Amino acid sequence: MSAEHPGTDGQGIRTGQDIGTGQDIGTSQDVGTGQDVGTGQDVGTGQGIATDLTGRSSELDLIRAVIDDTARLGGSLTLFGDPGVGKSALLDAAADLADARGMRTPRAAGAQFEANIAFAGLNQLLVPLVPLFAELGPDHESALRVALGFGEGATPSRILISTAALSLLLLAARDQPLVAIVDDAQWLDDASADVLSFVARRVAGTRVRVLSTVRTTGEPLRARGDVNSLTMRSLDDAESEALLLARYPDLAEHVRRRIVSESQGNPLALVELPATLASDRYPTADMLPAVLPLTERLTRIFTARIAALAPETRDLLLLLALDGSGQALSTESVVGPDAADHLDIAERERIIVVDSRHSVVFRHPLVRSAVVELARPEQRRRAHRALAGCRRADPGRRAWHLADASYGPDEEVATLLQHESIQALKRGDPSAAVAAMTRSADLSPDPEHRSQRLAGAAHFAAEVMGDLQSVSQLLADARRLDADVGSLATASAAASLMLYSDADVVSAFRVLTTALRAPGAEPTAEEINAAIWVLSVIVSLNGRKEMWDPYLELVDKYRDLLPEGLLVRSEVVSNPALVSPEALRTLDQEIATLTTELDPGQIIRVGYVANDVDRLADLREPLLRVWQDAARTGAVASVTNALMLLCAESYLAGRWDDTQRFAEEGLERAESYGYVNFVWFLHYSKALAAAALGQQDEAEEPLEEMLAWSIPRQAFIVPQHVYRVRTLAAIGRGDFETAYTEAARISPHGLEPGTARQLQLFVAYDQIEAAVRTGRTEQAREFVDAMLRMDITKISTRWALLVAAAQGLVSEGEAASAHFERALAAAPENLWPFERGRVLLAYGEHLRRERATVESRVHINAALTIFDRLRAAPWAERARTELGATGVSRRQTGSRDTRLTPQELQIATLAASGLTNKAIGERLHLSARTVSGHLYNVFPKLGVTARAGLRDALTALTTREDPPIPDATTPRPR
């Protein structure tokens, strides 16, 4: 959220700090989250509302403002803080305030024990609203019933469930405003967290509010969108004293001082410690215990309180603590006939809270943890068995309960968890997939099966999660069990680790091909699928016949076991110029299914095939979804793969700022997590965009390093990408001899049917243009003939455009004009803008040579318009020169495009004020590298070469008013 919230009329919130992305809403104190026992007095306001919590007046004011929408805060607030700091007490106060205003207050709380169970948290929150399901549309009703475990069918898409949940809450608030309260959001399952984040960011201006808490200790939190946030501080000594005096007025002074000292302002400790430090037991300060470990002491307090309950009550609490789905209470066979009586006892002891809808909430996460820790292992296993037997338990939940109920290895349970792992991956939950597969391996009685499952977990971790350290450990464990077997699953995981961590192409190829050819091995279809995919990545990186031939032989060997998509991949990646129409139709069908696909791996696999045949534009939305979802879940490999494909898509779409931005983010992730195999492509993507923009130095900067990195690793495809950048850069500066030389290093003889790889296709038009410009017209004609023989126009409209244009380049007179006309008609005007601009320019140049001056201006000006929009400076300058040759003055065309984007203007202004790139980045939440990239664009636009000239250039920046010149809509002369 920006410093000026959309609902504040530009005024912002002035409570100490601004609202900011990754920042808190400041108050005179900092504020936070979690499920905590009280933070002070529950002083009534005539209605039993706890609105006078010690030291929390400003936090309560902010909560009132959110509930009443008096400050137009967007309807959502997240409280952050350490355990025991008072987050739950503030939520309780918020619930009281909402109740006093006649609002609904559905609640949910995250729990460590159900973090791997999809939609467990959403189930808690929405179960009270089940009677309203019937008023939803059929798609939304069905989506919620399936997600919450009330219905059958395939898991709906995350976006459908999110919109259904939002619709339900809006429906519930139609007659009675609603405050959704979510405690301990850090323990929510990922699916619920995503849905609730979606809701929280969309309730502004509605009758729905969302209040949540997040514990700030333990593992780092994963961001789930920008909402108002507040971080709770500990109480100071004076506030701690005031709290103790209010709660325990008879507490001896020496005990009070010791508690204030030991609690360090933690309200939970302040409230609970006096119960074990009664003054009559410790009459002097010297008799107090020497050390009071805060966390351990509090845990003992909770344990003691629970241990005093009857065994039957503890058994019920254990079921509730381990369940979390809300199903146990509705099943008498699980909880027993006297559940209500035991719940009453637990509520009187302030261990749980039971609301009017019989929803059970533990008063603090430590209470729930203590319930589980107090139970003996056999008691926990018995509870898990009972929960697994619940008729309403979904298969995934049941598998985990059975796993936790197991005494030792159990193949049946291991198989169930393996199935749950695959389902979790399909649901788009890779962390749950790795956890389930790892636990499945633990429960496998057969060493070979255990090794295969560990290797499967390692493969998921490498291909999706990007946790290479975990991959290495899982793989080492698998190898210890698999020393004699050498399973294909282990080989795939090992090859992935070699490929991603150090790009050891030769070793990875050898490991995989040896395993795929092993005599007597009987791998599963899933293992073969994974291995062939990894092998295709390895072979594509090498690019030599010595690896392509064995790869294609192995594809043929296992053809009957491979899915269609992987067979299409083998056909496309080995020779996209000769891809069959049937393969393209299959690919198009796969792409069409990705709108609802949740498995990031499937989207990325299809994306890499689509990249070779110009279909990435159709995958933009799924790839953006993978990027955003994977970034939230920490799936580094998925997010980086998605960013690489988005680089390629945005380059062809002419969104070169996006290309550089995606590449920057990808580089930061790849370098941080050790994914060296991704780094080269991201540098290449940045360099290619820089070459198109005319940033020659920036385009050349990473190329030598890419060459030095790739040659020792036999990653021979990397140099071809280097030559492609240099080809484009040379054409941009008009050095066609160099352009031809660089293109010939990729494709010495033009397109050849037996070896036409993707990069040969990508430089084909460049090579033909360079050949024509350098007098190699006959060679250019041979290259065009090869393109026609291979019928590469079937690949995409981009190739229909370029092939016809190439024919125009090598033809003369009316024949050339006809080819250019056919080229421009071959592709929609909104696709392939850079290629269209180049074809328009070539056509205009041809018409000028044919002395069709007026008509040539129309096409050259159309090209100039495209190049100016793309900021393709070299081509725009070339178009202006051509217009000058037709008699149009440079003043009419403008010598350069001086239009700055809003962000460029902001960065240029800050740079002109003297700020460094790092300081600008910190202010705008950008990396210093991104700031540098924007300044590279700004300098040529403003006609300056250094920061010192920015101030004068910005002052002099004005809008030109020039006479109009013909555009593509001007009627053509006959």
Phi, psi and omega in degrees: 000138183283169181294334175250101184295143182305338183262014187248011181054035178078359183275334183071184177250121184255078180237025177125320177218165175277161168285129180215156175297124181076003177245169179261161167280113184286147168232191175293347177226164174269152184229173189197218191218191173101178181251104189236155170284161194314156181249009181166206185283144169265075182276121184288158177242028182095346180229016179073025183268126181278079184246017178232053180286132185302126176076011186235025184296318182291325177295319178295323177299318180293319178298317176302318181297322178292313182297316182273352181058032182286334180255007179053059185266006178092359173084002183225147177209133175245129178260128178249147176173168180287161176302136176083002184281348175113019182295316182293325178298321177293323176295320177299317178298320178297320178296319178297316178300316180295317179299319180296336179265008178075029183260150170291149179222066174296143185229156173209159178216132177290156180214137180303326187288343180237020181296338180266005183255111186300135174066017178297316180294318179298325177302311180303315187290320191261347180306319178299343183259010182305321180301340181272353183305321186297340181274353177280165172294157184301321180294316180292319179298314180297318181299314181292320180296319179292314183296322183271002174089013180264350183225173181248159178131176179293147178298125180292169178293152181299323182292324179293317179296320180297313180293327177295316179298316178298316180298320180296315180295320177296323178295316180296331182271002184300313181257346184214109181310155191226139173239110176277124185244122184234114181262149177054054181296339180294343179255005175295148170296153186301321182297312179296318181299319179296315182296314183292327174296317177303313181296313186300329182272007184228015183260002179302133178080005179252184178265017180250138173237152178230118176243131181219162177232150179222129178281133186263002175264171180085216185286153180300147178279151175258128184295140179229041177105161184267120169225167176302138181221157182213130182255120184280134176268166170286158178287149175279177185299319182295318179292322177298317177299316181298319179297314181296319179296323180289319183277321186229073184296338182266004182293133180299147185300319182293326177291317180300315181297320181293320180294318178300318181293313185284329184285338181052039175078010179280114184299324180299315178295321179298322181284322189267325186300323180303334180297334180255359181237047181301140186298329181288339177275332183231076187292340178230164181295327182294336183274350178293149179303145183292323183230132176239083178300115190301308185293316180296319180298315180295321178298318179297322179300312180295319181297317181298319181296319181287322182297336181285348180284161176294150180306322181295322179292319178296322179298319179294316179298323178296317178300317181292322180293323182274342185277287179076349182270345184083000183277331186299315183298333182274001182238101184298328181295339179269311186266346180090164186285341185259025185300319183299319180296317181291326177295321178299317180297313181296325180289321178297328179277006177060036176265324180228170170233131177245119182272183184295342179262013179065023172279137184252129178232126174289142185292340180200145179301330178294331176296313181297315178299319181295322177303315181289316182295327181290333182287144176287157182308319181294324177296319179295317179297321180296320179295318179296321178297319179296318180292326177294333180276356179296126186299331184271359182293132178285161186302320181295314179298318181297320180298317180293320178297317178297322178297316180287343178271351186286141175280328184196201180305140182207106185295324180297314180292321178300320179294319178298318180290325176297318177296318179297325178298314180295320179295322179297322178294320179293331178281356182083030181238075187295326180295320176293326179296315179296317180298316182293319180292322178295316178294325176300318178297319180301326185268002184279120179286331182272124182303323180294316178296320180297318179297316181297321181287322174298319178294323176297318177297320178296321180295315177301316183296323181285314188281334186240309187282322180081018179267084187293332177294317176295321178303313182299317181291315179299320181292320178298318178296319179296319182293325178299325180275344192241025187300325184261339187275315180063056186291157178293325179299317178295318180297320180296316180296318179296318179296320177299316180296316178298318184292313187278327185276327182219004181054044177279083190296314185295312181296318179298318178297316183295317181299315184287315181295324177298315181293322180290336180261000186301129180290142175081351180287142179232070180290158177282165179298322180296320180293319178296316179303310181298317183294317181294324177297309180300320179298323180295324178293317180298312183294322178298324180289325178283309173077008183257153180302326182300336176257328181298316184297311177299323179299312181294326176297318180290325175299316178296321181299319185254017187307319184291342182258355184265142176291160182303320183301322181285328175293321176297318178303315182295325180286317184289313187289331182281328181196078184300334181294333183252017181299142184278152176302326179297318179296320179294322177295319178298317179297316179299322177295319178297317180299321182297333181278351188281351180297332179246007182287134179256336183288112182296327179298320180294318179298317182291319180298315178295324180300319181292326175291315181299327181299325183286343184230033169061040180240016182293334180302328180284350181251006186302311182296312176300322180291320175298323179294317177299314180304311184288315181293317182293326177296324179289322184271356179080017180278085190297316182297317180296313183294323181288319175301317179297320179295322178297316179291325176293328173301311182295318181295314184290331177296311181294332179278356180079013177265073190285335172298318178297318179305312182291324179292315178298319180295319179300311181297317179299319179297318179299317181289313183298317181289326181291324186256005174080021179272074187295334182291340179273339191297317186298318183292324179291320174297318179299317181298316177298316183294321180295316177296320179297320179297318179294326180281350181086014179272078190300314183295317180293326178294321185280334190310310185273356193290317179297321178295321177298318179296314181298325180287321192278323188298311180298335181269000182057034174269073193286349177287336182296312176304325179296324176292324176299314181294328178295316178300315182293326176299310182295317180298320180294319177297320180301322181267007176080015179265080188286333177295313177297320179301315180296317181299315181292318179295324180293338176290334175274317189222081187302327185241027184075202180283128178242128188307324185279343188224023185284095178273176185301316184293329175296321176295315187294334180257003186301311181294319178302316183295321180291316179298316180295322179296316179297317183291338182254016176082011179264053187296320180296317177298319179300319179295322177297320179296319180294318179301320178297319178299319181291321180298322182277353178053050183285354176296340180290342184294311184193168176293335177297318180284331173297319177297310187286323180294314178297321178294322177298322175297322177296323180297325184261007181247175182226161171061218182297329180297317179297315180300319180297318178297316180296319178299317179295323179298312183292334178276350189282337185228146176302148185294336183275355180257152173052056187298321182294315179297319179298317178300318180294321179292318177300318179295314180298320179295315179298320178298317178299315181295324178296318178295330178276004178068021172270071194297310184296316180294323179296323179299321180303312184285322179293320178294323176298319177296317180299319179301317179294314183295322177296318179296320179282346186063035176277079192305313183298319182287325176297318179296320179296320179294321178296320178297317179295320177297322177299323179292341177268000177104002177273132184286158178293332177295324179293325182272336185082132184282340177198162177272113182260011181283125178258142171290161179305319181289323177298318179297319179296316180293317180297320180296317179294321178294321179295334179281352176107000180288146175283167178301320180296316181294321177296316180299317180296323181289324185258005181060043177237161173282154178300327180294321178294319177301316179300317179298320178294321180294328175300325178284324185290317186306306181293330178296321183267356178073031178241161180242354181211163182298331183299334182270359186293318185300311181295321182294321179292323179295322184275354185296118179225165178268128181277146176242096185249156176299144180293150174238159187300145174239186187292347180268353179293133180303135180278138178294150178259000000 
